[in-house]
Amino acid sequence: MSKIFVDACFRKETPYIPVWMMRQAGRYLPEYMEVRAKAGNFLNLCHNPELAAEVTIQPLDIVGVDAAILFSDILVVPNEMGMKLDFLKGEGPVFDKPIKTQADLDALIGGEEAANKLTYVYETIKILKQRLPQDKALIGFTGAPWTLATYMIEGQGTKTYNLCKKMMYSNPEFLHKILRRVTDVVKFYMEKQIEAGVDVVQIFDSWAAAIEPSKYDEFSWKYMVEIAEYLKEKYPHIPVIMFPKGIAAFIERGLVYGNFDVFGVDWGTPMALAKEKLGEKYVLQGNMEPCRLYSKEATTMCVEGIQNIMGGTGHIFNLGHGILPDVPVENAIHFVKECQRVSKKA
């Protein structure tokens, strides 16, 4: 397999530090919007392997990144567990029947049976393996159990997480049952992505910051580690990336552990702190503030700053979260070219 990106995940010698962007296929690309219009809606796009493969490849051709990230959505997992999912204009993803009781949880499909229903994801991967250049890695992904559970309990996106956190403190046993059910599905889902052909897997915990640091290990991190260690035991040649967003306090207290390869650093966590606490054990990925992409000058300043901190070792350039819809395409291209420029100087 390739791949500069894969080599970097294992700290092998590479010509330069690879670069990719979270949510690199998306609304900032006119070409993506054309394909999405052809699909009819977002969920249809996720369910159509041909179109999902097409938008996965677009950022490689247009922006010049070193790895492709599979186009899908984290919520296809609870959807195939049996929760009806809609993407409503102005509201985002909505589940019509959130989990409130044990009966709601018992009604869901679990384990490998649920993972087997995600055939359109695996078919997308197989198409991509035929079409991607040999030197470009393919990154598969999943949402972390906690992030998935927030949608499953709240029924949609939330700013307060009050239903989840009410459960966390008043009925933690039930929350753990939900997390256990989701974790078991995700293990099989990631395994099947690997078997279909992805070169790297990433576990996103987008809503990690909703949990106070003293509770983060119990309700999120230990489940992520369990998934990572399950995969590393069976597929040691596949790099595993962990990306929990907004947990600088957890990192600072030295609480990150587990058998994985790359730690994704969000833009709110100082890169110097991440290097100090984690740099000897894990390759670091990140962490430019995505809004810097609105300014080429601000982008260059940040890229050079990250390179100065990291010194060209144990690092993968990336945004510190997803690229935003109104970012000019030429600015995204500038980010990639600047990363490549400073990498060659390292």
Protein Blocks (a to p, Z undefined) as FASTA:
>chain_A
ZZfklmmmnopacfbdcdddehkbcfklmklmmmmmmnopamlmmmmmklmmmmmmmmmm
mnopabdcddddfklmmmmnopacdddehklpadfbdcfbfklmmmpcehjllmmmmmmm
mmmmmmmmmmpcfklccddddddfklmmmmmmnopacfklmmmmmmmmmmmmlmmmmmmm
mmmmmmmmmmmmmmnopabdcdddfklmmpcfklmmmmmmmmmmmmmmmmmmmmmmbccd
dddehilmmmmnopagcjdfbdcddfklcfklmmmmmmmmpccedjddfklmmpmklmmm
mmmmmmmmnnopaiacddfbdcdfklcfklmmmmmmmmmmmmmmZZ
